[in-house]
Structures are given as C-alpha cells and as structure tokens.
Amino acid sequence: SGGGGGSGCGPEPEGGRAGVGAWLAALRAGAEASPSAAFAVALRARAALESGEPLQALALLSPTSETSGSDDVQAPPRSLESDSLARVVRAEAYLRVGLLEKALQDCEQALSLDPEGSQALMVRGEVHLRMGHFAEAVQDCDLVVDREPSCVSAYAVRGEARLRLGRAEEALMDCEWALAHGRRAATVLAVRGEAHRHLGSLREAICDCEEALRENAACAEALGVRGQARLDLGDMEAALADLSRAIEVGRSPIAGAATAGMLPAPSSSTATSPTFLARWLVARGEAQVTLHNYAEAIQDCSEALSLQNSASEVALARAVRGEANLLSGNWEAALADCDEALSREPADAYTLAVRGQANLLLGNKEEAVRDTDEALDICPKMEYAARVRDRAWSQLRQA
C-alpha cells in the first residue's frame, strides 16, 4: 500500500499526487549543482515517472541494455551516474516496476553523494517497506519527518511499516496525520482500516475500507481488510465475496501494482505482495470451512502455504487446513497439519482441540486427552475441547 502515490515530500498539491511540487522544486534547486545534461535528463525522467511511465524514465536514466526503450531514446549522459538527483529518480522508477534491489542500490548511491537528501531517504523507506524491512522503513521515515515534518508520504509509509511490526496504535496515528494533511488515498485508508481491525474496532475498519473503495473500487487491500473484518464479525457470505474479489484483483499484475500505491498507470509488472495474497487466501479458507466448503478451504490454504514463510502465518494456514481435513474425513492429514501448526504456535488452544479430535478419531485416546487438557488449560471455557475430552475419557473407560 504505502504512501498512495509518489515518494516525494511536502504538502500534497490539491487534486495531485503527493510531493509532485516538492520533487520538481528539489530538482530545480539542484540544477546549479548538477551537470546541465544530467539535470535535463533527470527532469525528463521525472516527468515520465509522474505520467505513469516508469519504463520510459528508466530508458532515459539507464544504459540501453537495462531497458526495452525505443531506438529514439538517447544514451544517458555519463554524468548521471554521479548525480544524486538522477539516482533518486531512477530509484523510484525501479521501485515502481518492482526492481527493489536496483532501487535500493540507487538510493544508497544517492545518499553517498548527498547524505542529507530527504528524497533519497523517502524512496529508500518505501523500498524497505516493499522488501519487508519494516524496522528500516520506520528509521528512514523518522529521519524524513525530523527534517521535513510536513512530508505526507513519510507518515503514510511509516504507518504501514509500524502496522507490520505490530504497532497498530502508532500506525493509526500516522495514518490519521497523513489523511488529515493529504488526499484521502485509498491505500492509506486501507492501512488505517487494518490498524482498526487489529485494535478490535471492526466497524471502523469496515468504514475505512468502504471509503477506500469509493476512492478506488479495485483497491485489493481494502477488499481484503473488509473481508477479514466481516469474517471476524461472522458475516461469512460477505467475507467470502470480499476476499474472493481481493484475491482476484491482487493476482492481476496491473491492478496489484496500483493497489499497492506503486503506480498510477498500468505500466508495472509488480503484483500485490505474496504475503497479502496468502493472508487473504487463509481468511477465505476460514470462511469456506464455516460454510462447509472443505475442498475449497484445503485448496486455498495449500496455495497460501506455497506463498508464506512467516512462522505465525504458516501456522494459521496449517491450522485452518487441518480443520478442513478433519471435517472432510482426512484424519491423518488433519493430524499432520495440526502437528506442523503447533510446532510454530504451541499455545493455539483451538488447534490443540482439533488435533485432539483427530487423535480420537484415529484411536489415539490418550493423546486426545493430553491435547484437550492442554487446550482447556489455555482456554478453560472452550466447550469444543471439553466435549472431545469427555468422549476420549469415555472411550478410555470402556477399553
């Protein structure tokens, strides 16, 4: 999601992309310090980037072997490689097309040339966010805010990074500031909605997502967060519809890039983060289990597992798939999934109860008692675990 367009700083122009005026002002301010040829090319590249043509910007700023630019694009002047402004513009172009390592390299080079460059810090902060380096993204945005307290993008990017670090209250404050001082960007509204959901304010989460969807009907993150909030509220049919649409939009490279706030125009090859897709797939799997669509739940969780590497999210996918396998009669598969889930999240009481039932159905009565005892130690009022334990004890007495 990120800053809702552009990594530039400064108050957002009315009706425009965040930081456009500041970017151009920074470029012009650096004109005297930049070789004239490099400045002219950097300015043309920035204009291409603002028009939604990052590949054209790269064609102007990179060796021709790195781009698929047309023959009429002249080779960039050699002075570009030592020009910090050109490096920053190229870094953002790389960011927009998803070449994150190249974007990071250009940011680092720009900062070595101009250590006080807020623009390079801002782009690097968003690159870190996209790469999953959330602490580093927060650090970069902190520096930008210290230097330029009115930088809307810094608050927006920092808000999402803080959310990913589990700092939902701070994320909410950053999003509030960004929304109060900039355009009501769909992506920032979606991040605020997710922060509300993490804090248990489900109705507020849904309201934020609905406003985001009025701004951009194809905002996959807003659809995904609204679907998860509806799932939390028990509205399974509506959750299923939202999550299915989020997954459909998120799988589209063009729509996914626009949803992530990475491009205003369909010229990117960057899809929505696999982590988001996996999260929505698991949530849809949960809805499918509740609606008794077990085969579909197993399929969703299996696809999510092919995308996941976070221990907690792998555990959730395994747990949901385990329950779906249990309810569809695949008891051994259910046991294996629960074992894997509990190896990552051993205090998950519900998964312990599911494993207890799988053990009971497979004739492992003592293991069923142990699992359900442990589940009830964690959650004493869980009726499901109590029922499974009572059946297990009954069978043990009859044996």
Buried (B, 14 or more C-beta within 10 A) or exposed (E): BBBBBBBBBBBBBEEEBBBBBBBBEBBEEBBEEBBEBBBBBBBBBBBBBBEBBBBBBBBBBBEEEBBEBEEEBEEBBEBBBEBBBBBBBBBBBBBBBBBBEBBBBBBBBBBEBBEEBBBBBBBBBBBBBBBBBBEBBBBBBBBBBEBBEBBBBBBBBBBBBBBBBEBBEBBBBBBBBBBEBBBBBBBBBBBBBBBBBBBEBBEBBBBBBEBBBEBBEBBBBBBBBBBBBBBBBEBBEBBBBBBBBBBEBBEBBBBBBBBBBBBBEEBBEBBBBBBBBBBBBBBBBBBBBBBEBBEBBBBBBBBBBEBBEBEEBBBBBBBBBBBBBBBBEBBEBBBBBBBBBBEBBEEBBBBBBBBBBBBBBBEBBEBBBBBBBBBBEBBEEBEBBBEBBEBBBEBEEEE
